[in-house]
Amino acid sequence: MTLEQATIVLEKLILETEKKSYLRTLKKFSYLITALKKREFSEDEIATIEKQLALLETDKSPKFYRSQLQKFQSFLKSNFSLVTKNYYTELGTALGLSFGVALGTSVLSHLEISNRITFGMLIGMVAGMGIGKYLDQKAQNESRVL
């Protein structure tokens, strides 16, 4: 399926659907395809992208498109180092929150603070968000953001 065909299929599905979560997924997918059409790729790279898009069909469920969107985003990241806007910020926040819980329970347990897990989560989230913003800015400067 070419980028143009994928755009047509997704636009048709957007017009037909009423479910908000499904509509949001389709719009994200459509945005990715539109952003890819604006970039310069070699013929081999376009063929690789179109081979990945060939998996799309019009009679699939919303869960199928949600999983295909995630697979397509990871495909773009692994093959072309392209990421979506705020990718690293979201990832850093989630990882920081996870490490913050561990920080709060282990390191801050020696302190006499009643909300040490909360403080650990806050510290981890802020640190992860800061690192993610830095990496997002770096990706933006390298023109790797869709």
N, C-alpha and C positions, 0 to 999 in steps of 0.2 A: 504494500500500500504506500503510495507516495504521500508527501507532506500535504499536498493539495487535497488528495482524497481523504486523508485523515481529518483535515479541517472541515470538509463537507460533512463527513459522517458525524463528527462531534457537534457541529452547529445544528444539524438535524435533530440529534438527540437532546440538545439543550432546549430547542423549541418544543419538543414533545414531552419533556419531563416536568413534573410539578413538585417532586420531593426535593426539599432544600439541600439535604446533605449530598444527594446524588447530583444535583445541579452544581453545587460547589466543586465537587470532584471533576465533573465534566468541564467546568470553566477553567480549572487549574490545568487540566490536560490541554485544553484549547489554547490557553496562554503559552504553555510550553512549546506547542507546535508552531504558534505564531512567532515566538522568540527564535526558534530554530530556523525558520524561513528567513529571518533577517540577518542571520550570521553567514559567514563565508565558510564553506566546507569543500573539500575535494570530492570528486565523484565517488571514490571508494568510501569515504566517510558517509556520504549521503546514502549510498547503497546499504551500508551497515545500519543506519538509522531506519531506513525504509523496511529492512528485513525485520527489525524489532517491531515496527508499527504493523507489520502484516498480521500480527496476532490479534489485532482489534477486529471485532465483529459487531454488528449492530444489534443482534438479538441476545446480548448477554445481560446479566443482572448488574445492579449497582455495585455489589461486592466485587464482581469481576473487574470493573473499571477502577475501583479503588486500589485493588491489588496490582493491576496493570500500571496505574500511575506510579505507585511506589517502585515497581520493578523498572519502569522506564526512567525514573529519576535516578535510581542506583546505577542503571546502565549508562546514563549520561555522565554520572560522576566517575564511574570506573573507567570508561573508554575515552572520554573527552575532557575530564576534569571540570565539567560544568556543574554548577550548583544553583539552586533556586535562591531567591532573595531571603536573607536572614537564616540560611541553613545552619551556619556555624553557631549563631546566637541561640537558636532553639536547641541544638545539640549540646552546647556548652551549659545552658541553663539546666537541662535535664540531668546531665552528668554531674554538674555542681551540686544540684539538690541531693542526688544520691550519695555523693561523697561527703556532703555536709552532714547527713544523718550519721555516717560513720565517724566523722570528726566530732560531732556533738556527743555521741555516746562514749567514745574512747578518750579523746584528748581533753575535752572539756568536763569530763566526769570528775576530775580532781578539784575543780572549782566549786565553790558553794553557790551555784546559780541554779535556780529552780527550773528555768527554761533552757537548759543547755542544748537540747536537741533542736529547739527552735533557733537558737543562736547559730548553731552549727549549720543548719539548713540555710539560714540567711547568708552566712559567710560563704558557703559553697555556691549558692545560687548567684550571688554578686560576682564572685571570682569567675565562675563559669560564663556568666553573661559578658563580663569584661573581655575575657579571652575570646569568646565567640564573636563579639563586635570587632575585635582586632582582626581576626581571621576573615570575617566578612568584608572588612575594608580592604584587606590584602587581596582577596579574590576579586573585589570590584576593580581595584587598580590593575589587576592582571587580565581584566575583561573575561572572567570566567563565570560571571553571574548572568543567569537568564532573566 
